[in-house]
Amino acid sequence: MTDVKVTVYSTGPSCGQCFMTKKQLEAKGIPYVEVDVTQDENKGAHEYITEDLGYSQAPVVVVDEHDHWSGFRPDHIDRLARLNAH
């Protein structure tokens, strides 16, 4: 079994796509860490996803430096679930 480490960069509880992404990850048994980029203490994370990765839509889901996306993407979550199962 491959342990997939996922970070979900969200814009807080009012973000519908963030909510759906987290719900789908949980349903597929994929552990994740959430970072709310609207919080002052996460300013560096906000700069990382906007400046380094170039995203402007939340959530931003990062598996590793080559595997990341933004928005609610059930296709990518299903792919991670398949990786996690092997």
C-alpha positions in Angstrom: 0.0 0.0 0.0 1.3 3.4 -1.0 0.8 6.1 1.6 -0.5 9.1 -0.3 0.2 12.4 1.6 -2.3 15.1 0.6 -2.5 18.7 1.6 -5.7 20.6 0.9 -5.2 24.4 0.8 -8.6 25.8 1.4 -10.2 29.2 1.8 -12.2 28.2 4.9 -15.6 26.8 5.7 -17.6 28.9 3.1 -15.7 27.3 0.2 -18.1 24.8 -1.4 -15.5 23.1 -3.6 -13.1 22.8 -0.6 -15.9 21.1 1.3 -16.7 18.7 -1.5 -13.0 17.9 -2.0 -12.5 17.1 1.7 -15.7 15.1 1.8 -14.6 13.0 -1.2 -11.1 12.4 0.2 -12.7 11.2 3.4 -15.1 9.0 1.6 -12.2 7.4 -0.3 -10.2 6.9 2.8 -7.4 9.3 1.8 -5.8 11.1 4.7 -5.1 14.8 4.2 -4.0 17.9 6.1 -6.0 21.1 5.6 -4.4 24.5 5.5 -6.7 27.5 5.5 -4.9 30.1 3.5 -7.2 32.9 4.7 -5.6 32.7 8.2 -2.7 35.1 8.9 -0.5 32.3 10.1 -0.8 30.6 6.7 0.3 33.6 4.6 3.3 31.7 3.3 1.0 28.9 2.2 -1.1 31.4 0.3 2.0 32.7 -1.5 3.1 29.1 -2.3 -0.2 28.2 -4.0 -0.6 31.5 -5.9 3.0 32.5 -6.7 4.9 29.2 -6.8 2.1 27.0 -8.2 0.2 29.7 -10.0 -3.3 28.8 -8.8 -6.1 31.3 -8.2 -9.0 28.9 -7.4 -9.5 27.0 -4.2 -9.0 24.3 -3.1 -5.5 23.6 -4.2 -4.7 19.9 -3.6 -1.0 19.0 -3.4 0.3 15.4 -3.4 3.9 16.3 -4.3 5.8 18.8 -6.3 4.6 17.2 -9.6 1.1 16.2 -8.6 -1.3 19.0 -7.8 -4.5 20.7 -9.0 -7.1 23.2 -8.1 -10.9 23.0 -7.8 -13.1 20.0 -7.0 -11.7 17.2 -9.2 -13.3 13.8 -8.4 -11.3 12.3 -11.2 -8.0 13.1 -9.5 -9.3 11.9 -6.1 -10.3 8.6 -7.7 -6.8 8.3 -9.1 -5.3 8.9 -5.6 -7.7 6.3 -4.2 -6.4 3.7 -6.7 -2.8 4.6 -5.8 -3.6 4.3 -2.1 -5.1 0.9 -2.6 -2.0 -0.6 -4.1 
